[in-house]
Amino acid sequence: MTPRYAWARTFVLLAIVLDGPVLARIVRALTPEPHVETMELDGVPIELVLPAGSGQWPAFHFVNGAHPERRQEPIVQRVTRGLARAGFVVALPDLPGLGDGELTPHTFDAARAVTQMLADRPEVRDGRVALAGASAGAGIALVTAADPKLSERSSV
């Protein structure tokens, strides 16, 4: 990726996340609307946000924090949409217990399963996934990326 392309991706992401009235409107007009799929994996609801068009893209597994709105939280929605408009596939799960502030082994098992599922998707470039998290989600992302079965395919 050229530095110019990286700057463009950064600009798109920041414009959408910060939701400035002028820049966000311009970026939304110039970039295609992402495609959003909802799915379940072992009972875990997941929102999969894909760039418009076809191809292979870098991927993010975004782990939100212990917030009651979970993946519906407005800033989380802007982050995932901004990443997709910038050319990334994003998986956004409602991990078990996290919305209630409870971390259990099931929470971490589900995070690993979502990462593995995302890495195996044909839209994901080179089968690699970056994990990113907010608040408690950051710790879950770190633990997930350190899993020996995923560490060769993930970054954090």
DSSP file with accessible surface (Angstrom, degrees, kcal/mol):
  #  RESIDUE AA STRUCTURE BP1 BP2  ACC     N-H-->O    O-->H-N    N-H-->O    O-->H-N    TCO  KAPPA ALPHA  PHI   PSI    X-CA   Y-CA   Z-CA
    1    1 A M              0   0  150      0, 0.0     0, 0.0     0, 0.0     0, 0.0   0.000 360.0 360.0 360.0 132.8    0.0    0.0    0.0
    2    2 A T     >  -     0   0   84      1,-0.1     4,-2.3     4,-0.0     3,-0.2  -0.422 360.0-116.4 -77.3 154.4    1.4    3.4   -0.9
    3    3 A P  H  > S+     0   0  100      0, 0.0     4,-2.4     0, 0.0     5,-0.2   0.883 117.0  55.9 -58.4 -34.4    1.6    6.1    1.7
    4    4 A R  H  > S+     0   0  212      1,-0.2     4,-2.1     2,-0.2     5,-0.1   0.907 107.7  47.7 -64.4 -41.9   -0.9    8.2   -0.3
    5    5 A Y  H  > S+     0   0  113      2,-0.2     4,-2.5     1,-0.2    -1,-0.2   0.897 110.0  52.8 -65.8 -39.4   -3.4    5.3   -0.2
    6    6 A A  H  X S+     0   0   35     -4,-2.3     4,-2.4     1,-0.2    -2,-0.2   0.904 108.7  50.1 -62.8 -41.0   -2.9    4.9    3.5
    7    7 A W  H  X S+     0   0  190     -4,-2.4     4,-2.7     2,-0.2    -1,-0.2   0.906 109.4  51.6 -63.8 -39.8   -3.6    8.6    4.0
    8    8 A A  H  X S+     0   0   50     -4,-2.1     4,-2.5     2,-0.2    -2,-0.2   0.929 110.4  48.1 -63.3 -44.4   -6.8    8.4    2.0
    9    9 A R  H  X S+     0   0   17     -4,-2.5     4,-2.5     1,-0.2    -1,-0.2   0.913 112.5  49.4 -60.4 -43.7   -8.0    5.4    4.1
   10   10 A T  H  X S+     0   0   65     -4,-2.4     4,-2.8     2,-0.2     5,-0.3   0.922 110.4  50.2 -62.2 -43.8   -7.2    7.3    7.2
   11   11 A F  H  X S+     0   0  103     -4,-2.7     4,-2.5     2,-0.2     5,-0.2   0.936 111.5  48.2 -60.8 -46.5   -9.0   10.4    6.0
   12   12 A V  H  X S+     0   0   19     -4,-2.5     4,-2.0     2,-0.2     5,-0.2   0.947 113.8  46.9 -60.0 -49.3  -12.1    8.4    5.1
   13   13 A L  H  X S+     0   0   47     -4,-2.5     4,-2.9     1,-0.2     5,-0.3   0.952 114.5  45.4 -60.1 -49.6  -12.1    6.6    8.5
   14   14 A L  H  X S+     0   0   88     -4,-2.8     4,-2.7     1,-0.2     5,-0.3   0.892 110.0  54.5 -64.5 -38.6  -11.7    9.7   10.5
   15   15 A A  H  X>S+     0   0    7     -4,-2.5     4,-0.9    -5,-0.3     5,-0.7   0.921 114.6  40.5 -61.4 -41.8  -14.3   11.7    8.6
   16   16 A I  H  <5S+     0   0    2     -4,-2.0    -2,-0.2    -5,-0.2    -1,-0.2   0.930 117.9  46.2 -73.7 -44.1  -16.9    9.0    9.2
   17   17 A V  H  <5S+     0   0   25     -4,-2.9    -2,-0.2    -5,-0.2    -3,-0.2   0.940 116.5  43.2 -66.3 -45.4  -15.9    8.3   12.9
   18   18 A L  H  <5S-     0   0  129     -4,-2.7    -1,-0.2    -5,-0.3    -2,-0.2   0.708  95.5-151.0 -75.1 -18.7  -15.7   12.0   13.9
   19   19 A D  T  <5 -     0   0   72     -4,-0.9    -3,-0.1    -5,-0.3    -4,-0.1   0.818  19.6-176.1  54.4  40.0  -18.9   12.7   11.9
   20   20 A G     >X -     0   0   27     -5,-0.7     4,-1.8     1,-0.1     5,-0.6  -0.430  32.3-121.3 -63.8 141.6  -18.1   16.3   11.1
   21   21 A P  T  45S+     0   0  101      0, 0.0     4,-0.5     0, 0.0    -1,-0.1   0.847 104.3  29.6 -60.3 -35.0  -21.0   17.8    9.3
   22   22 A V  T  >5S+     0   0   88      2,-0.1     4,-2.3     3,-0.1     5,-0.2   0.938 123.1  43.0 -90.5 -54.4  -19.1   18.8    6.1
   23   23 A L  H  >5S+     0   0   85      1,-0.2     4,-2.8     2,-0.2     5,-0.2   0.906 114.2  50.4 -62.8 -42.3  -16.3   16.2    5.8
   24   24 A A  H  X5S+     0   0    1     -4,-1.8     4,-2.7    -9,-0.2    -1,-0.2   0.922 110.9  50.1 -62.5 -40.6  -18.5   13.2    6.7
   25   25 A R  H  ><S+     0   0  165     -5,-0.6     4,-1.8    -4,-0.5    -2,-0.2   0.921 112.0  47.7 -64.6 -40.7  -21.1   14.3    4.1
   26   26 A I  H  X S+     0   0   78     -4,-2.3     4,-1.9     2,-0.2    -2,-0.2   0.941 113.1  47.4 -65.1 -46.8  -18.4   14.6    1.4
   27   27 A V  H  X S+     0   0    4     -4,-2.8     4,-1.8     1,-0.2    -2,-0.2   0.912 111.1  51.4 -63.5 -41.5  -16.9   11.2    2.3
   28   28 A R  H  < S+     0   0   94     -4,-2.7    -1,-0.2    -5,-0.2    -2,-0.2   0.870 111.6  48.4 -62.9 -34.7  -20.3    9.6    2.3
   29   29 A A  H  < S+     0   0   85     -4,-1.8    -1,-0.2    -5,-0.2    -2,-0.2   0.832 117.1  41.4 -72.8 -30.9  -21.0   11.1   -1.2
   30   30 A L  H  < S+     0   0  140     -4,-1.9    -2,-0.2    -5,-0.1    -1,-0.2   0.606 110.1  59.3 -94.8 -14.6  -17.6   10.0   -2.6
   31   31 A T  S  < S-     0   0   24     -4,-1.8    54,-0.1    -5,-0.2    55,-0.1  -0.927  88.0-108.9-118.1 142.4  -17.4    6.5   -1.1
   32   32 A P        -     0   0   83      0, 0.0    20,-0.3     0, 0.0    -2,-0.1  -0.352  38.4 -99.5 -69.3 148.7  -19.9    3.7   -1.7
   33   33 A E        -     0   0  124      1,-0.1    -5,-0.0    18,-0.1    48,-0.0  -0.417  44.4-114.9 -62.8 131.2  -22.2    2.5    1.1
   34   34 A P        -     0   0   10      0, 0.0     2,-0.5     0, 0.0    -1,-0.1  -0.318  23.6-115.3 -65.5 157.5  -20.8   -0.6    2.7
   35   35 A H  E     -A   50   0A 101     15,-2.8    15,-3.3    18,-0.1     2,-0.5  -0.812  30.2-157.1 -93.2 130.1  -22.7   -3.9    2.5
   36   36 A V  E     -A   49   0A  53     -2,-0.5     2,-0.4    13,-0.2    13,-0.2  -0.947  11.6-177.9-116.0 126.1  -24.0   -5.1    5.8
   37   37 A E  E     -A   48   0A  61     11,-3.0    11,-3.4    -2,-0.5     2,-0.4  -0.954  12.9-151.9-116.6 140.5  -24.8   -8.8    6.6
   38   38 A T  E     +A   47   0A 106     -2,-0.4     2,-0.3     9,-0.2     9,-0.2  -0.920  28.2 154.4-109.8 141.2  -26.1  -10.1    9.8
   39   39 A M  E     -A   46   0A  54      7,-2.4     7,-3.0    -2,-0.4     2,-0.4  -0.916  33.6-125.7-150.8 173.4  -25.4  -13.7   10.8
   40   40 A E  E     -A   45   0A 137     -2,-0.3     2,-0.4     5,-0.2    -2,-0.0  -0.984  11.0-167.7-129.5 143.9  -25.0  -15.9   13.8
   41   41 A L  E >  S-A   44   0A  41      3,-1.8     3,-2.0    -2,-0.4    73,-0.1  -0.965  82.0 -25.2-130.2 109.8  -22.1  -18.1   14.8
   42   42 A D  T 3  S-     0   0  134     -2,-0.4    -1,-0.1     1,-0.3    71,-0.0   0.886 129.2 -47.5  51.7  43.0  -22.9  -20.6   17.6
   43   43 A G  T 3  S+     0   0   51      1,-0.2    -1,-0.3     0, 0.0    -3,-0.0   0.436 110.9 124.4  83.1  -1.2  -25.7  -18.3   18.8
   44   44 A V  E <   -A   41   0A   7     -3,-2.0    -3,-1.8    66,-0.0    -1,-0.2  -0.830  59.5-133.4 -94.9 117.7  -23.5  -15.2   18.7
   45   45 A P  E     -A   40   0A  37      0, 0.0    49,-2.5     0, 0.0     2,-0.4  -0.499  28.3-173.1 -69.9 137.5  -25.0  -12.4   16.6
   46   46 A I  E     -AB  39  93A   0     -7,-3.0    -7,-2.4    47,-0.2     2,-0.6  -0.996  21.0-151.2-134.6 137.3  -22.5  -10.8   14.2
   47   47 A E  E     -AB  38  92A  11     45,-2.3    45,-2.6    -2,-0.4     2,-0.6  -0.950  14.9-161.4-103.5 122.5  -22.7   -7.9   11.9
   48   48 A L  E     -AB  37  91A   0    -11,-3.4   -11,-3.0    -2,-0.6     2,-0.5  -0.941   4.6-165.9-106.1 119.9  -20.4   -8.3    8.9
   49   49 A V  E     -AB  36  90A   0     41,-3.1    41,-2.8    -2,-0.6   -13,-0.2  -0.944   9.8-175.4-112.9 120.4  -19.6   -5.0    7.2
   50   50 A L  E     -A   35   0A   8    -15,-3.3   -15,-2.8    -2,-0.5    39,-0.2  -0.893  28.9-108.6-118.3 144.9  -18.0   -5.3    3.8
   51   51 A P        -     0   0   11      0, 0.0    34,-0.1     0, 0.0   -18,-0.1  -0.294  50.6 -92.3 -60.7 154.3  -16.7   -2.7    1.3
   52   52 A A  S    S+     0   0   40    -20,-0.3     2,-0.1    32,-0.2     0, 0.0  -0.346  91.8  24.1 -66.0 149.3  -18.9   -2.2   -1.7
   53   53 A G  S    S-     0   0   70     -3,-0.1     2,-0.3    -2,-0.0   -18,-0.1  -0.416  94.0 -65.7  93.2-169.3  -17.9   -4.3   -4.7
   54   54 A S  S    S+     0   0  118     -2,-0.1     2,-0.3     2,-0.0    -2,-0.0  -0.826  73.4  77.2-121.4 161.8  -16.1   -7.6   -4.9
   55   55 A G  S    S-     0   0   43     -2,-0.3     2,-0.4     2,-0.0    -2,-0.0  -0.891  75.7 -59.7 139.7-168.8  -12.5   -8.6   -4.1
   56   56 A Q        +     0   0  105     -2,-0.3    68,-0.2    68,-0.1    67,-0.1  -0.956  50.4 177.7-116.7 136.9  -10.3   -9.4   -1.1
   57   57 A W  E     -c  124   0A  36     66,-3.2    68,-2.9    -2,-0.4    31,-0.1  -0.908  36.8 -91.9-132.4 159.8   -9.7   -6.8    1.6
   58   58 A P  E     -     0   0A  29      0, 0.0    31,-2.5     0, 0.0     2,-0.3  -0.350  50.4-137.4 -64.4 156.3   -7.8   -6.6    4.8
   59   59 A A  E     -cd 129  89A   5     69,-0.6    71,-2.8    29,-0.2     2,-0.4  -0.920  17.9-162.3-129.1 149.2  -10.0   -7.5    7.8
   60   60 A F  E     -cd 130  90A  45     29,-2.9    31,-2.5    -2,-0.3     2,-0.7  -0.986  10.4-156.1-123.7 136.2  -10.8   -6.3   11.3
   61   61 A H  E     -cd 131  91A   0     69,-2.7    71,-2.4    -2,-0.4     2,-0.6  -0.963  24.0-159.0-103.5 110.0  -12.5   -8.1   14.1
   62   62 A F  E     -c  132   0A  19     29,-2.5     2,-0.7    -2,-0.7    71,-0.2  -0.839   6.4-163.9 -97.2 121.9  -13.8   -5.2   16.2
   63   63 A V  E     -c  133   0A   0     69,-3.1    71,-2.2    -2,-0.6    78,-0.1  -0.911  12.4-150.5-107.5 110.6  -14.6   -6.0   19.8
   64   64 A N        -     0   0    1     -2,-0.7     7,-0.1    29,-0.4    31,-0.1  -0.216  20.8-101.4 -74.1 171.9  -16.7   -3.4   21.5
   65   65 A G        -     0   0    7     71,-0.2     2,-2.2     5,-0.1    70,-0.1  -0.119  49.4 -72.7 -84.2-176.3  -16.6   -2.6   25.2
   66   66 A A  S    S+     0   0   50     34,-0.1    33,-0.2    35,-0.1    -1,-0.1  -0.511  80.5 141.4 -79.9  76.6  -19.0   -3.6   28.0
   67   67 A H    >   -     0   0   55     -2,-2.2     3,-1.7     1,-0.1     6,-0.1  -0.962  58.6-130.4-123.3 136.7  -21.7   -1.3   26.9
   68   68 A P  T 3  S+     0   0  100      0, 0.0    -1,-0.1     0, 0.0    31,-0.1   0.812 109.5  52.7 -60.4 -28.0  -25.5   -2.2   27.0
   69   69 A E  T >  S+     0   0   99      1,-0.2     3,-2.6     2,-0.1     4,-0.2   0.630  84.6 175.5 -79.9 -14.2  -26.0   -1.1   23.4
   70   70 A R  G X   +     0   0   88     -3,-1.7     3,-1.7     1,-0.3    -1,-0.2  -0.099  68.9   1.8  45.6-124.1  -23.1   -3.3   22.3
   71   71 A R  G 3  S+     0   0   31      1,-0.3    -1,-0.3    -7,-0.1    -2,-0.1   0.637 129.3  64.6 -71.6  -8.8  -22.8   -3.3   18.5
   72   72 A Q  G <   +     0   0  101     -3,-2.6    -1,-0.3     4,-0.1    -2,-0.2   0.513  69.8 121.8 -88.5  -5.1  -25.6   -0.8   18.1
   73   73 A E    <>  -     0   0   41     -3,-1.7     4,-2.4    -4,-0.2     3,-0.3  -0.369  69.6-128.1 -58.5 130.2  -23.7    1.9   20.0
   74   74 A P  H  > S+     0   0   70      0, 0.0     4,-2.4     0, 0.0     5,-0.2   0.878 105.8  49.2 -54.3 -42.8  -23.5    4.9   17.5
   75   75 A I  H  > S+     0   0   64      1,-0.2     4,-2.4     2,-0.2     5,-0.2   0.902 110.8  51.5 -66.5 -35.7  -19.7    5.4   17.7
   76   76 A V  H  > S+     0   0    5     -3,-0.3     4,-2.5     2,-0.2     5,-0.2   0.927 109.4  50.4 -65.1 -41.6  -19.2    1.6   17.1
   77   77 A Q  H  X S+     0   0   34     -4,-2.4     4,-2.4     1,-0.2     5,-0.2   0.917 110.5  49.3 -62.1 -41.2  -21.4    1.8   14.1
   78   78 A R  H  X S+     0   0   68     -4,-2.4     4,-2.6    -5,-0.2    -1,-0.2   0.902 110.4  51.2 -66.8 -38.3  -19.4    4.8   12.7
   79   79 A V  H  X S+     0   0   29     -4,-2.4     4,-2.6     2,-0.2    -2,-0.2   0.954 113.2  43.7 -63.2 -48.6  -16.1    3.0   13.3
   80   80 A T  H  X S+     0   0    0     -4,-2.5     4,-2.2     1,-0.2    -2,-0.2   0.916 116.4  46.6 -66.9 -39.6  -17.2   -0.2   11.4
   81   81 A R  H  X S+     0   0   47     -4,-2.4     4,-2.6    -5,-0.2    -1,-0.2   0.906 112.6  50.8 -68.0 -38.6  -18.8    1.8    8.6
   82   82 A G  H  X S+     0   0    0     -4,-2.6     4,-1.6    -5,-0.2    -2,-0.2   0.921 109.8  49.7 -64.6 -42.6  -15.8    4.0    8.3
   83   83 A L  H  <>S+     0   0   11     -4,-2.6     5,-1.8    -5,-0.2     4,-0.2   0.928 112.1  48.0 -61.5 -43.4  -13.5    1.0    8.2
   84   84 A A  H ><5S+     0   0    2     -4,-2.2     3,-1.6     1,-0.2    -2,-0.2   0.922 110.1  50.8 -65.9 -41.0  -15.6   -0.6    5.4
   85   85 A R  H 3<5S+     0   0   25     -4,-2.6    -1,-0.2     1,-0.3    -2,-0.2   0.817 108.2  55.0 -64.3 -27.5  -15.7    2.7    3.4
   86   86 A A  T 3<5S-     0   0    7     -4,-1.6    -1,-0.3    -5,-0.2    -2,-0.2   0.435 132.3 -91.5 -85.6  -0.5  -11.9    2.8    3.8
   87   87 A G  T < 5S+     0   0    8     -3,-1.6     2,-0.4     1,-0.3    -3,-0.2   0.763  83.2 124.3 101.3  30.2  -11.6   -0.7    2.3
   88   88 A F      < -     0   0   31     -5,-1.8     2,-0.4   -31,-0.1    -1,-0.3  -0.935  55.5-131.4-121.2 144.6  -11.7   -3.2    5.2
   89   89 A V  E     - d   0  59A   0    -31,-2.5   -29,-2.9    -2,-0.4     2,-0.4  -0.761  31.8-163.3 -84.0 136.8  -14.0   -6.1    6.0
   90   90 A V  E     -Bd  49  60A   0    -41,-2.8   -41,-3.1    -2,-0.4     2,-0.5  -0.987  16.2-161.8-130.9 129.3  -15.2   -5.8    9.6
   91   91 A A  E     -Bd  48  61A   0    -31,-2.5   -29,-2.5    -2,-0.4   -43,-0.2  -0.938  10.7-176.8-104.4 129.2  -16.8   -8.4   11.9
   92   92 A L  E     -B   47   0A   0    -45,-2.6   -45,-2.3    -2,-0.5     2,-0.2  -0.887   9.9-176.4-128.6  95.5  -18.7   -6.9   14.9
   93   93 A P  E     -B   46   0A   0      0, 0.0     2,-0.9     0, 0.0   -29,-0.4  -0.559  32.9-130.6 -92.6 158.6  -20.1   -9.5   17.3
   94   94 A D        -     0   0   21    -49,-2.5     3,-0.1    -2,-0.2   -31,-0.1  -0.847  38.1-150.9 -97.6  87.9  -22.2   -9.2   20.4
   95   95 A L    >>  -     0   0    2     -2,-0.9     3,-1.2     1,-0.1     4,-0.7  -0.369  26.4 -91.7 -65.4 141.5  -20.0  -11.4   22.5
   96   96 A P  T 34 S+     0   0   29      0, 0.0     8,-0.4     0, 0.0    -1,-0.1  -0.256 104.3   0.3 -58.2 131.5  -21.8  -13.3   25.2
   97   97 A G  T >4>S+     0   0   17      6,-0.1     5,-2.7    -3,-0.1     3,-1.1   0.057 101.0 104.2  84.3 -25.1  -21.9  -11.5   28.6
   98   98 A L  G X45S+     0   0    1     -3,-1.2     3,-1.8     1,-0.3    -1,-0.1   0.890  75.6  55.1 -63.1 -40.1  -20.0   -8.5   27.4
   99   99 A G  G 3<5S+     0   0    8     -4,-0.7    -1,-0.3     1,-0.3   -29,-0.1   0.758 111.5  46.4 -64.3 -21.7  -23.0   -6.2   27.2
  100  100 A D  G < 5S-     0   0  121     -3,-1.1    -1,-0.3     2,-0.2    -2,-0.2   0.305 120.8-107.3 -99.6   3.8  -23.8   -7.0   30.8
  101  101 A G  T < 5S+     0   0   50     -3,-1.8     2,-0.5    -4,-0.2    -3,-0.2   0.703  78.0 130.7  79.1  19.6  -20.2   -6.5   31.9
  102  102 A E      < -     0   0  113     -5,-2.7     2,-0.6     2,-0.0    -1,-0.2  -0.925  39.3-165.4-111.7 125.2  -19.5  -10.2   32.4
  103  103 A L        +     0   0   89     -2,-0.5    -6,-0.1    -3,-0.1     3,-0.0  -0.950  21.0 162.3-108.3 121.7  -16.4  -11.9   31.0
  104  104 A T    >>  -     0   0   54     -2,-0.6     4,-1.5    -8,-0.4     3,-0.7  -0.809  56.5 -96.8-127.6 170.5  -16.6  -15.7   31.0
  105  105 A P  H 3> S+     0   0  101      0, 0.0     4,-2.7     0, 0.0     5,-0.2   0.883 125.3  60.1 -56.2 -32.6  -14.8  -18.4   29.2
  106  106 A H  H 3> S+     0   0  100      1,-0.2     4,-2.5     2,-0.2     5,-0.2   0.867  99.2  56.5 -63.6 -35.2  -17.7  -18.4   26.7
  107  107 A T  H <> S+     0   0    0     -3,-0.7     4,-2.0     2,-0.2    -1,-0.2   0.946 112.0  41.2 -59.1 -47.8  -16.9  -14.8   25.9
  108  108 A F  H  X S+     0   0   46     -4,-1.5     4,-2.3     2,-0.2    -2,-0.2   0.877 112.8  53.6 -72.3 -36.5  -13.3  -15.6   24.9
  109  109 A D  H  X S+     0   0   78     -4,-2.7     4,-2.3     1,-0.2    -1,-0.2   0.921 110.3  48.3 -61.5 -43.5  -14.3  -18.8   23.1
  110  110 A A  H  X S+     0   0    7     -4,-2.5     4,-2.5     2,-0.2    -2,-0.2   0.903 108.8  53.3 -65.2 -39.5  -16.8  -16.8   21.0
  111  111 A A  H  X S+     0   0    0     -4,-2.0     4,-2.2     1,-0.2    -1,-0.2   0.921 110.6  47.2 -61.8 -43.0  -14.2  -14.1   20.2
  112  112 A R  H  X S+     0   0   65     -4,-2.3     4,-2.6     2,-0.2    -1,-0.2   0.918 111.2  51.3 -64.1 -41.1  -11.8  -16.8   19.0
  113  113 A A  H  X S+     0   0   32     -4,-2.3     4,-2.7     2,-0.2    -2,-0.2   0.908 109.8  49.4 -64.7 -39.6  -14.5  -18.4   16.9
  114  114 A V  H  X S+     0   0    1     -4,-2.5     4,-2.7     2,-0.2     5,-0.2   0.931 111.2  49.5 -65.5 -42.9  -15.4  -15.1   15.3
  115  115 A T  H  X S+     0   0    2     -4,-2.2     4,-2.6    -5,-0.2    -2,-0.2   0.935 112.8  47.2 -61.6 -44.6  -11.8  -14.4   14.4
  116  116 A Q  H  X S+     0   0   59     -4,-2.6     4,-1.7     2,-0.2    -2,-0.2   0.929 111.8  50.3 -63.1 -44.3  -11.4  -17.8   12.9
  117  117 A M  H  X S+     0   0   29     -4,-2.7     4,-0.6     1,-0.2    -2,-0.2   0.929 112.0  47.9 -59.3 -44.3  -14.6  -17.5   10.9
  118  118 A L  H >< S+     0   0    0     -4,-2.7     3,-1.4     1,-0.2    -2,-0.2   0.933 109.2  52.4 -64.9 -43.5  -13.5  -14.1    9.6
  119  119 A A  H 3< S+     0   0    4     -4,-2.6    -1,-0.2     1,-0.3    -2,-0.2   0.835 108.9  52.1 -61.3 -29.7  -10.0  -15.4    8.6
  120  120 A D  H 3< S+     0   0   98     -4,-1.7    -1,-0.3    -5,-0.2    -2,-0.2   0.551  84.2 109.8 -85.3  -7.2  -11.6  -18.2    6.7
  121  121 A R  S X< S-     0   0   47     -3,-1.4     3,-1.5    -4,-0.6     6,-0.2  -0.438  71.9-131.7 -72.0 142.4  -13.9  -15.9    4.6
  122  122 A P  T 3  S+     0   0  100      0, 0.0    -1,-0.1     0, 0.0     5,-0.1   0.762 104.1  62.1 -66.7 -21.2  -13.1  -15.6    0.9
  123  123 A E  T 3  S+     0   0   41    -67,-0.1   -66,-3.2     2,-0.1     2,-0.6   0.606  84.0  95.3 -77.4 -11.9  -13.3  -11.8    1.1
  124  124 A V  E X  S-c   57   0A   3     -3,-1.5     3,-1.3   -68,-0.2     2,-0.2  -0.730  80.3-123.4 -90.9 121.1  -10.5  -11.6    3.6
  125  125 A R  E >  S-     0   0A 106    -68,-2.9     3,-1.7    -2,-0.6   -66,-0.2  -0.403  85.7 -13.8 -65.4 126.6   -7.0  -11.0    2.0
  126  126 A D  E 3  S-     0   0A 130      1,-0.3    -1,-0.3    -2,-0.2     3,-0.1   0.608 108.4 -85.5  59.1  13.9   -4.5  -13.6    2.9
  127  127 A G  E <  S+     0   0A  11     -3,-1.3     2,-0.4     1,-0.2    -1,-0.3   0.764  90.7 138.0  63.8  25.4   -6.7  -15.0    5.7
  128  128 A R  E <   -     0   0A 108     -3,-1.7   -69,-0.6   -10,-0.1     2,-0.4  -0.835  34.6-165.5-109.5 145.0   -5.3  -12.5    8.1
  129  129 A V  E     -ce  59 154A   1     24,-2.8    26,-1.8    -2,-0.4     2,-0.4  -0.991  11.9-148.7-131.8 132.4   -7.3  -10.5   10.7
  130  130 A A  E     -ce  60 155A  21    -71,-2.8   -69,-2.7    -2,-0.4     2,-0.5  -0.833  19.0-146.3 -93.6 134.3   -6.5   -7.5   12.7
  131  131 A L  E     +c   61   0A   4     24,-3.2     2,-0.4    -2,-0.4   -69,-0.2  -0.897  21.2 174.2-102.8 134.0   -8.2   -7.4   16.1
  132  132 A A  E     -c   62   0A  30    -71,-2.4   -69,-3.1    -2,-0.5     2,-0.3  -0.990   4.0-179.5-136.2 144.3   -9.2   -4.0   17.6
  133  133 A G  E     -c   63   0A  27     -2,-0.4     2,-0.4   -71,-0.2   -69,-0.2  -0.981  21.7-138.6-145.7 156.8  -11.2   -3.4   20.7
  134  134 A A  S >  S-     0   0   41    -71,-2.2     3,-2.3    -2,-0.3     5,-0.1  -0.950  70.6 -37.3-114.7 133.8  -12.6   -0.6   22.8
  135  135 A S  T >> S+     0   0  105     -2,-0.4     3,-1.6     1,-0.3     4,-0.8  -0.265 139.1   5.0  57.6-124.7  -12.4   -0.7   26.6
  136  136 A A  H 3> S+     0   0   34      1,-0.3     4,-1.8     2,-0.2     3,-0.4   0.827 128.3  66.7 -60.5 -28.1  -12.9   -4.2   27.8
  137  137 A G  H <> S+     0   0    0     -3,-2.3     4,-2.6     1,-0.2    -1,-0.3   0.805  91.1  62.1 -63.0 -27.3  -12.9   -5.3   24.2
  138  138 A A  H <> S+     0   0   38     -3,-1.6     4,-2.2     2,-0.2    -1,-0.2   0.918 104.3  47.1 -66.0 -41.0   -9.3   -4.3   23.9
  139  139 A G  H  X S+     0   0   36     -4,-0.8     4,-2.4    -3,-0.4     5,-0.2   0.912 111.9  50.2 -66.1 -40.4   -8.3   -6.9   26.5
  140  140 A I  H  X S+     0   0    1     -4,-1.8     4,-2.6     1,-0.2    -2,-0.2   0.916 109.6  51.9 -63.1 -41.3  -10.4   -9.6   24.8
  141  141 A A  H  X S+     0   0    1     -4,-2.6     4,-2.6     2,-0.2    -2,-0.2   0.917 109.6  49.5 -61.3 -42.4   -8.7   -8.7   21.4
  142  142 A L  H  X S+     0   0  101     -4,-2.2     4,-1.4     2,-0.2    -2,-0.2   0.935 112.8  45.9 -63.3 -45.8   -5.3   -9.1   23.0
  143  143 A V  H  X S+     0   0   75     -4,-2.4     4,-0.6     1,-0.2    -2,-0.2   0.919 113.7  49.9 -64.3 -41.3   -6.1  -12.5   24.5
  144  144 A T  H >< S+     0   0    0     -4,-2.6     3,-1.4     1,-0.2    -2,-0.2   0.933 109.1  50.5 -64.0 -45.6   -7.7  -13.7   21.3
  145  145 A A  H 3< S+     0   0   13     -4,-2.6    -1,-0.2     1,-0.3     9,-0.2   0.799 106.6  57.0 -64.4 -26.2   -4.7  -12.6   19.1
  146  146 A A  H 3< S+     0   0   71     -4,-1.4    -1,-0.3    -5,-0.2    -2,-0.2   0.597  76.1 118.0 -81.8  -9.3   -2.4  -14.4   21.5
  147  147 A D    XX  -     0   0   29     -3,-1.4     4,-2.3    -4,-0.6     3,-1.9  -0.364  69.0-134.3 -59.8 128.0   -4.2  -17.8   21.0
  148  148 A P  T 34 S+     0   0  111      0, 0.0     4,-0.4     0, 0.0    -1,-0.2   0.815 104.5  56.1 -56.6 -29.7   -1.6  -20.2   19.5
  149  149 A K  T 34 S+     0   0  180      1,-0.2    -2,-0.1     2,-0.1    -3,-0.0   0.688 121.2  28.1 -75.7 -16.6   -4.2  -21.4   16.9
  150  150 A L  T X> S+     0   0    4     -3,-1.9     3,-2.0    -6,-0.2     4,-0.6   0.566  92.1  93.0-116.5 -15.9   -4.8  -17.8   15.7
  151  151 A S  G >< S+     0   0   50     -4,-2.3     3,-0.5     1,-0.3    -2,-0.1   0.794  85.9  53.0 -60.4 -29.6   -1.5  -16.0   16.3
  152  152 A E  G 34 S+     0   0  158     -4,-0.4    -1,-0.3     1,-0.2    -2,-0.1   0.676 116.3  40.4 -75.7 -16.6   -0.1  -16.6   12.9
  153  153 A R  G <4 S+     0   0   74     -3,-2.0   -24,-2.8    -8,-0.1     2,-0.3   0.319 110.9  64.1-111.8   4.8   -3.2  -15.2   11.2
  154  154 A S  E <<  -e  129   0A  11     -4,-0.6     2,-0.3    -3,-0.5   -24,-0.2  -0.892  47.7-174.5-134.0 160.3   -3.9  -12.2   13.5
  155  155 A S  E      e  130   0A  57    -26,-1.8   -24,-3.2    -2,-0.3    -9,-0.0  -0.931 360.0 360.0-140.9 164.6   -2.5   -8.9   14.7
  156  156 A V              0   0  102     -2,-0.3   -24,-0.2   -26,-0.2   -18,-0.0  -0.963 360.0 360.0-139.8 360.0   -3.7   -6.5   17.3
